[in-house]
Structure formats: structure tokens, C-alpha cells
Amino acid sequence: MKIILLSLFLTLTYLSPAQSFDAEIINYNTRISYNGKNVQEITEYEIQINNASGTEFAEIEIFYSLKNPIKDLSASIYDLSGHKIRTLKNKEITTTTAWSGVEFHSDGRLKMFDLIHTSYPYIIKYSYSQTFNDYISIANWYPHWNPKVKTQKAELVVEIPQDTRIRVFQQKIDSTQASYIDKTTICKWTINDYVSHEREPYAPLIQETAPQVIIMPEEFHYGIEGNATTWKDFGNWKCELINNLDLLTPSEQLKVHELTDTIKNPIDKIRALYHYLQDNTRYILVSLDKGGLIPYPASYVCEKKYGDCKALSNYMKALLKEINIESYYTSVYAGTKPVKINPDFPSHQTNHIILCVPLKKDTIWLECTSKITPFNYLGSFTQNRLALVNKTDSSQLVRTPKQSLTEALVTSTTHIKLHDKDGTYLTTALAKGQAFENYKYFETQYSEKEKQEFMEENNITDYEISQLHRDSAFLTLKLNGKVNALCEKLGTKTLLKPFKPINTKLITPEENKSDIFVSYPINQCDTIVYEFDKEISNTKGLSKIKLVSEFGVYTKSFEIKGNLLYTYRTYQLKQGRYPLESYPEFYQFNKDITSYDNQQAIILY
């Protein structure tokens, strides 16, 4: 057996002896046996419930698919001396569809049961096994839960034939043992006294920072035989997986030509078909058969008019193929805070599919699951990250377009009329970037009841959102609302509090344990006009400021015009990744912003 060890990070998080937990994992054992044809896995948990708050960890949910059923499930409750209190009965186990109410079709299932006792502390033990005939990795092991739970010991043991070529990625695990018995290699990873820390603002997702072991065979089986020696090999498997799934129904072929035959410009042809996709299909998460990695055929979407990201992207690919425009099924990790792809470890590291359409002078990117996303727009959900463009014999990782500060700009003017302590305001804004996406989602996806509740919670009386056309990457907003307790009379003076100040909530450098990850840019340019009932002679407490850092820029200034006080503010935060050593400077930059933006003013008449 040849083992290629690609990454090893030795830092662990150890616990203070004084720290207490609602629950503790005494043992978490995973045993995996791979014979070249399937993966057999046995999982065992031993958990100590320390108090009533820890009872949530005695409410067990085990996810599985119908293709990989749970076997040999057993569970019991013990006292601390090891005396068995009771054994779980079959009638106490509930089986239900996973993600009920979210998915339209799913073979995902949950087995649920409670192991609850009234005397604390007590211990629960449960175990089960599964066999996977379709697999990409042999092991993908995360021996951590959450900050409320201490892991006293977790162990992964993997048995593999010695002639199996594998690659191993391990992170924050400092003990690895290997032994050889009867032409079998036995590898063991152990972690002791570990707890994941609370998620920190601007920290990477826990998948990037927690202990992990991934074992990839160079050859695997998922639907068909696959190879993960290189990204090109892995992409070839993806291409073969969707081969012959891009066939349209005859009626759909006619529709494609009806929409595009009179259009000369290729970009306009693509746009027309993208609009057709948005107007005539809907996104529904479908997870069946192979666990959700093989899309339904384009003909299925033609007939059903719905699909998940795989099915809709594959369908859009088929629409373009009908008019001889080549496009590529592209794998990406989506989310406003994505997990960083490891380019040196070809494997399944993504959770979403989009479409890449290369042209002579440009590349078009299509998000095929959204009815409201502008044409050729990758917002905070998929921008600026590595994606695997799957192309037979030439698949490669590419970086999706990065959203610039200009493309994320939000400019606003707010006029506030003050009446004693309270007042009313009118805001007009032009929004791009994340703000554009949030407002667009609010306008199109919130129910009328949800909109009304949001308005009442935020003292908004009415609003208007408009977009120049469906492919505009910006919108305009008009907002009327009320302000409460914004000012206070101090004799002949007035104490003025800031309107919607920036409050960056960060933990101190002493508490922070993570690198910095700003996943999308922030760029605000605001003008706030306070209107008083008297002419202003001067102010106290306000200062002109300009802060410049490698992380961004903050400026604030003001001027008086009769009974109007104008404040001008810019706030820019650049997207990027920064090392842990930079956190004190990042913390101070944001702390200064909060301090200056929350300045109160004394208004003199």
C-alpha cells in the first residue's frame, strides 16, 4: 500500500481543568473496513450527560440513506459505576424523512430516539453499522461536536488491503499509528481531551480548523468507477457521471430554437435561455438513489419543471448544447462563508453546481437555481473561490470572479426630522453586492406576513424597492420609518445619539484563536441629515476621522447648514484571509470604528 500524506497540522485545543461541560464524549470510536469493493463502518458512542442542560445530547438523531441502511443499532443507559439502567427498545426508535418540509424528494432518513434519565450524571452508549457500496472516500472523519461538549477520547481505525493506493489528509491530529497483519494495513488516529471553541466572528468555518481525517482511494466507485489521482481524473469521473443526461424532449428542442433562432449575438442567446430557465423551472432539493451526486436527466426537468442544482445546471447545459454553445458543469462550495478548497488533494470538496460558459472574449457564469439572480452574476454565494470546471480530459480548478468594492457599493442618504425625543426618517439608497442580494430576497421571497413583521420590528412604516431591469446588479430603495429616543433635551442644548451606528462585535485578541476570513467585501457610503427645529450654532463631541488599514477604510466628517447637521460616513472592509497574528490590528481597527461611529453630539443653538 502506498500512502501519500499531504497535510499535517499538529496544533490541538486543550482544556482548562476548571472548565465544565453539559456533556462529555467519553469515547467516540469509528471502525472502517475497506476491501476494494465496499466500505463497512461501525460507529460507537459513549457520552456522559452531566446535567439537565446536557439532555439535548441524549436526544439522538442518526442520518442515513435508504441505500445505506442502519444495521445492528443498540443503545443503553448506565450509571457512573457501569450498572445498566435500561436498554433502548425498538418501539422507541422513530424513523422519519430527513429535511422534512425542505426537500420534495429524498431517500434521506433519520432514526431518532431519546436516552434520558432523571438522575445526573449518567452515561449513554449506542452503536450501529453501515455498508457503502457507492463511495468516494474511505473515511471522512470529524471527531468533534460543539463547544458545549468535551471529547475525552476519539479514535478512528481503518483497515485497508496493503496493495490499495490511498492518499490521506489529516488536520490537527498529532498521533497516527500503522500496523500490518495478513496483507492488511491498519491505520489508527486518536485525539484526546479536545473541545471545539465557540465560533468567532470573521473566522473560517469549523471544517477548516477542526481535527479531520480524509482517506481517498485513488480508485473509487460511485455510480461508476472513478479515479482521484488528479483533478483532471476526478473531473473525468464527474463528466462520465453526467454523460448522456443532457438530452431534451422534442418539444423542448423546438422551444429552444423558437427562443433563439432570430438572435445573432451568442450572449443574447444565452441570456434568453437563462431567462427561460428562471421563468419556467423552480428549485427543489432532490436527494435520491446515489445520495444526490448524480443529476436527474434534462428530459426529467423538461417534464417536471423542477430540479436541484445538479439537475437545473445540467438542464441549462442541455439547452445551450441544442444551439451548439458549449458549457461546463462546475462544482463549487457555495455559501456566504465558504470552506477553502484544498487544491493539493483532489476529492469531493464541494456542495453546489453552477454552469461555466466560456466565450471567445469572456466567460459567462450562471447560477441555475435562482429565479431572481441577474444573468452572469455570481454574488456572495459563489464569488471568489476555487471551483472545478468539469471538462473531459482537461478539468481544472479555476477561481470564480471576485466581487470588487465598487461592485459591493451601497450609497444612501437619510433625512431625519427630529421632534423632541423622537422623529421620522426617509432613506434613499442604491444597493449593490450583499445588500442588493438581501433586499432582493426580502422583496421576492418573504411572505407579506413576514414583511409586515420585519417592518414592525424595525419601525419601518413603508418602503419601495425597484430594479432597473431583471439583470441589473443593483436596486434602489426608499424607506420611511420612525426613530425613538434619538435625542434628549439638556436645558437649552440637545444630546444627539447616532442613527443606526456601526457596531462591530468582536472578541478580544486574548480570546480569539482563529485566522481572519472576510468572505465578501463591504462598502458603504452614507449621508445622514439631522433636521432640528432651531438653527444650530455649534456642536460638541463630534470629530472628523479617517482610519486606514490593510483591512479597509473608515472616514467620518460633518458640517452645519442652518438647522441641519450633515454627517458623512464611508466604511470599507476588504474581503480576504489574514493570519491569526493580524487579529490584534483587525480588532483595534474595528473597535475604533465602533467608537467613532457611536459618538454622541451636544447640539448648541
N, C-alpha and C positions, 0 to 999 in steps of 0.2 A: 504494500500500500504506500502510495506517495501522498504525503500531507504537505500542503503549501500553506504556511501560516502567514497571513497578510497583515495583521494588525494586532498589537498587544499593548493595552494601556493598564498600568498597574495600580492606579490610584483607587482606593476604596474609601467609602464614607463610614467611619466608625462612630460608635455611640458613646455619649456621656453616661457613666454609670447611674447618674441621678435621673436620667430620662425615663419616663414611664409611658406605657402604651396601653391602648384599649384592648389590643390583641397582639399575640406574638406567634409567628410561624416557628414551631419547634423544629420541624423537618418538612422540607419540600423536596421530594425525590422524583426524578424523571428517568426512566429506563427506556432506552430506544435500541431496537434491534433491526438492522438493515441486512437483507440477504441478496440485494441486487434486483429484486422484483417488487418488494413492498417494504413499507416502514411500519413496524409494530411498536407501539408506545404504551407504557404503563406509567400512570401518574399517581402519586401518593402524597396526601397532605396530613400533617398533624399540627393542629392550631390550638393555642391556649387562649380562651376567652377570659379576660381579666375583670371585666365589669359590665354593667348594663349597656354602656355605650359601645362596647365591643360586640354586642349581639349581632350587629349588621354583618359581621364576618362569619356568623354561624348560619346565615341565610345564603345557601349555596345555589349558584347557577352554573351549569356546565353547558357550553355551546358545542354543537356538533352538527354535521350534515347527515341526511338520510343515507348517503353513500358511505359514510364512515360512522356507523352507529357506536354508541357507548356500550361496552360489554363489561361484565364482571364488576358492576357497581356495588360497593358495600360501604356502609358508614355506621359509626357508633359514637356514643358519648362516654367519657371516662372521667373519674375524679383524679385528683393530683397523685394519688397513690397507685393509679393504674387499674383501679377497680372499674369494670364496665357497668355503666348505669343503664343504658338501653341501646338496642340496635335498631337502625332505621328499617322500617317495613316498606315493602313495595308499594302498598296503597298510599304511602305518604309522599311518594315521588310524583310530581306533576310534569307532564311533557307538553310543551306549547311551541307554537311557531315563533322563531326569533324575529325581532323587529316588528312585532305585530302592529299594524296600522301604518307602517312606513313602507314596507315592500308590497308589491302587488302579487308577485310570485316568489316563493322561496322554499328551498329544501333545507334551510337552516332551522335548527331546533334547539330548544333549551330544556334541560332537565333541571327541575327546581325542587329543593327540599330544605327544611329547617332542622338544625341540630341545636335546639335551645333548651337550656337548663336554668333553674332558678337560683342555684347556689354557685357563687363565684369564688375563686376561678375554677374553670373546668376545661377539659380537653376534648376536642372533636377530632376524629380520624375518618378520612374517606379516601377511597381509591377507585380507579377504573382503568380500562384499557381501550385502545382503538387500533385498527389496522387501516393503513392508507395504501391503496393500490395505485392511486394517482398522487404524485408528489413532485415537488420541485426541489425542496431542501430535505435533508435527512433530519435536521434539527434546527429550530429557530427558538432559542431558549432565553426568556427574560426572568431571572429569579428575583423579582421584586414586585411589590404590591403598591402600597401608598404610604405616605408619611405617618399614618396612624398605626402602622404595623411594623414591628421589628422582625427581621428574618434571622433566627438564630443559626440555622444551617439550611443550605440548599445545595443539591447535588445533581449533576447530570452525568449519566453513564451511557455511553454509546458503543454498541458492538457492531463492527464492520468487517467484512472479509478483507484479508490483507492485500488482495490484488485490486481493491477498489481505489480509484483515483479520486481524491476529495480535496477540497480547499476549505480552510477554516478561518473564520473571522471571529475574534474574541475581543471584548472590550471590558475594561475594569474588572478583570478576573485574574488573580495572580497565582492560581495553582492549577496545573494541568499534569495529569499522570497518564501514562500509556503502558499497557502490558500486552503480551501476545500469547494466546492459548489456542492450540488446534487450528492454525491458519486463520485465526480471528484476532483482530486488533480491538482492544478495549480501552477507550479513552474516558477519562473522568475529570470533571471540573467541579470545584467545590467553592462555596462562598460562605463565610461565617460572619455573624453579628453585623448585618447590613440593614440600613434603612434608607429609603429614598427621601431626599429633602423636599420641602414644600416647593411647589412650582413658583419660580421667581419671575417678576415682570421682565420682559425682554430677554428671557433665557431661551435657549433651544428647547425643543420638545424632549421629553424624557427618553425617547427612543435613541437619541444621540448621546445621552450622558449616563444612562444606567448600565449595569452589568448585562452582558449579552453574549451568547454564543450562537453562531450560524455555521452549519456544516452543509456545504454544497457538493454533491457528487458531480463530477464533470459530465456524466451522462445521467439523465433522469427520465421519468415517464409521467407526463401529464396530458391526457388525451392522446398524445402521440409521443414518440421518443424525442428527447431534446438533449442539447449539449450547452454547457455554460462555461466552456473554456475561455471564450472571449465574448465581448458584447456583440460582435458580428454573429457568432454561433447562437447566442441567446436570441438575437433578433431573427435569425433564420427560423428558430422554433416558433416564435410569435407569428411570423409570416405564414408558416405552414399551418399553424393553428387556425388561421382565418381564411386559408386558401379555399376558393370556390364558394365562399359565403357572401360574395358581393354580386349576386345575380338578382336583377329586378324582375318584377312581374311584367308581362307585355303591356298592361295598361299604364304602369308606371314609366316604362320606356317612352311611350307616346307622350306622357305628360312632360317628361324632361325635355323632349325636343320642342314641344309646344311652347315651353317657357324660354328656351334658349336659342332656337334656330335663327331668330331675327336679330340676335345680339352679336355684335362683332368683337367687342373687347372681351378678352378672357376673364378679366377681373369682374366685369359686369355679369358675365355668365355665372361665375362662382357665387357672386352676391345674390343673383336671382334664385339659385338653387338653395342657398343658405336660408334665404327668407322663406322659401317654400318649406324647408325642414322645420323652421321655427313655427310657422303658421299651421302646420298640418300634423305635427307629432308632439308627443309630450314625454317627459322624462318619468320613468318608473323604474325603481331598482329591481332588477330581476336576478335572482341568485338560485340557479338550478343546476343539477347534474354535476358538472365539474367544479362546483364551488364558485362559479362566477367569473372564470377567466376566459371562457370561450363565448364569443358573442352569438346571439341569435342571428340567423341569416337576414340579409337585406330584404328578401321576399317576405319574411315574417313581419318586419316593420312596415312594409308596403301594405300589408293586410290589416295589421293590428293598430297601426298608427301610434305605437308607443315602444319604448325600449330603455335600457340603461345606457351608460356612457359608451360601453363597448358596442352595443347594437346600433345606437344612433350614429356613432362615428363611422362604423362600418357601412351603414346605410348611406351616409353622406359621401363616403368614398365611392360607393357604387353609383350614386347619382353623377358624380364627376367622371367616373370611368365611362359612362354611357356617352359622354360628349368628348372623350379622348383627352381628358385632363387628369394627369397622374397626381395622386395624393398618397400620403403615408400615415398609416395607423401609428399613433405616437403615445408612448407610455410616459406618465409623469406623476409625481407625488403632488397632489393638489391640497390646498388649504392655505388660509392666510398666514399660517406659520408652518411651513413645510419641514419635513425631515430632510437633512442633507444626504444626497446620493453619494455612495462610496464608488468613485469611478474605477477603482482598482479591484473591485470584487463583483464581477458580472453575476447577477442574480435578480430575483424578483424583489424590487425595492420601491415599487410604485403602487398607486391606488386609484388611478384615473386614466382615461383615454381621451385624447384630443386628436385633431387632424392637422397635418402639416401639408401645405400645398405649395411646392416650390415653383416659381415662375422665373423667367429669364432675368428680370431686374429686381425681383422682390420675392419674399416668402409670405404667404398668407397663412395665418393661424386661426383655426376655427374651434370654438367651444360649442359642441353639438348638443349639449343637454339643456341649454338655457333659451327660453323664449324671448328674453329681454336684453341679452348681451349684444352690443353692436358688432357688426361684421368686422372681422380681422382685429378683434380686441381681446387681449389676454390681460385681465385685471389682476387684483391681488391674489386671486385663487390659483393662478398658474404662471404668473410672470417671474422672470429672473431665476430660473432653476434648471438643472440638468434634466433633460428628457431623452428617452430612447426613441429615435426615429427608426421604425422597423422597415427595412428595405432589404430584400433578398440579396445576400452576399455583400451588403455594404451598410448594414445597420450601424449606427453610431450615436454616441451621446452628443447632444447639442444643447446650448443654453437658449431658453426661450427669451423673447425680448424683455428688456429691463425697463420698468416704468421710471421715467425721469421725474425730477422735481417739478418741471414745467407741466408734465402730464398729470401730476397729482395736485396741482394748484387749486386752492379754494379761496376765492376772494369774496368778502362780504362787507356790507355797510349796514349798521344797526342804528336806528334813531330812537332814542328813549325819551319820552315825555314824563317828567317826574311830577308827582302830585303828593305833597307831604312825604310819607314814607314809601309809598308805592308808586306805580306808574304803568305805562303801556309802551310797547315797542313794536317797531316794524323792521324786519330784516330782509334785505335782498341779497342774494348770493349767486355766484356762478361756481358750480362744483365739478371737479374732475376727480379721478383716482378713486380711492376707497370711499370718500364721501359721496361721489357720484353713484357708486355701486350700492351704498347703503340707502340713499334716498330713492333710487330706482326700485330697489327691492321693497322698501316701505310702500311705495305708491302702487306697485303692481301685485305684491304677494300678501300684504296684510289684509285681513278682512276689515269691513267697516267698523265692526265692534273693536277690533284690536287697534285700529287707527284712533278711534274715539278715546279709548282708554289711555293710549300713549299721549294724546293731546291734553287730556285732563291731568295726567301725572306731571306734565311739563308746563302747565299753564299756557298752553297754546290755544288761541281762540279760533284761528283758521289759517289755512296755508294753501299755496298753489305751487305745483311742480310742473314744469314744462320742458320739453326736449325739442330741439330744432327739427330733427327727424330721427328715425329709429336707429340709425347708425352713428349718431352724434355721440362722442365720448365725453360729453358734458351735459349738464342741465342747469336750469335757472330755478331758483327757489324764492318765494315770497312767504314771509311768516309773520303773523300778528300774534302777540301774546301779552301777558301781564307779568310785571315784576313786583315782588313783595319784599318789603323791608330792605330796599336798596340804599336808602338814605335815612339819616336821623338828624333832627334839629338840635343844635347845640347853641342855644341863645340866638345870636344874630348870625351864626355860622351853620354850615351843614356838613355832616360827616357822610361822605360818599363811599360806598363799597363797590368793588369792580363787578361788572356784568359778565357772568359766565367765565370766570378766570381759568387759566390753565393750571391744573393740579396734577403733577406727575407723582405718582405713588410708587416709590422705590424703597427697597430695603437698604440698610446701611452696608457699606463695604465690608464690615466685620461679619455681617450675616450672609452676604452673598457668596455663593460657591460655584457660579456658572459663568461661562463666557456670555458675551452680549450678542443678541441677534435682533436687529431691527429688520423685520421681514418685508416691509414696504415703506416707501417714502411718505413723509407728512410735510405739507407745505401750505401754511395758512397766511393770508394777508387780510387783516381786519381793520375796519374803521368803525369806531363806536362814538356816537354823538349823544351827549347828555344835555337835555334841554331843561333849564331851570326857569322859574317864574320871575327871576330878577337878573339883572346884569351882573356878571362876575368881575370882580376887581383883581382877584389873585387866587392862587391855590397853594396849599402846603401838603407835603407828603408824597408828591409825585416827583419822579426823577427820570430823566432821559437816559436810556441804557442801550448798549449794544454788546451782546455776548457772541463771540465767535469761537467755535470749537471744531475739531475734526468730525464731531458727530452732527453738527448743524449750526444754525444761526438763530439768535433771538434779538429783536430790536423793539423798543417801545419809546414813543415820544408823544407830546401833547401840545395843544395850543388853545387859546381862548378867543372866541369871537362873540362879543356881546354876552348874551345869556346862554351861549353854547360852549361846552367843553368837548373838544375833539381829542380822542386818543387813537393812536395809530400803532398797530402791532403786526410784526411778522414772526412766524415761528416755523422753522425748518428742521426736520430730523431726517438725516440721510439713511437710506437703507444700507445694511452691511453687517458683517460679522467682525467682532472685535474680541481680543483675548481677555481673559479674566483680569490680567494686570491693568487693563484700561478702565476697569469698573469704577475706581475712586474718582477719576476725572469725569466719567459719564454721569456718575451720581451727583457730583458737585455742579455740573452744567445744568442738570435738570432741577436740582434743588434751588439754584439761583433763579432759574426761570419761574418756578413756583413762587419764590419770594417776591420777585419784582412784579409778577403779574397779579399778585394778591394785594398790592399796595392800596391802602385806603387814602382818601384825599380829604383835606379840610377845604371847603369852598368858602371863600371870603367875598362879600358883596360890597 
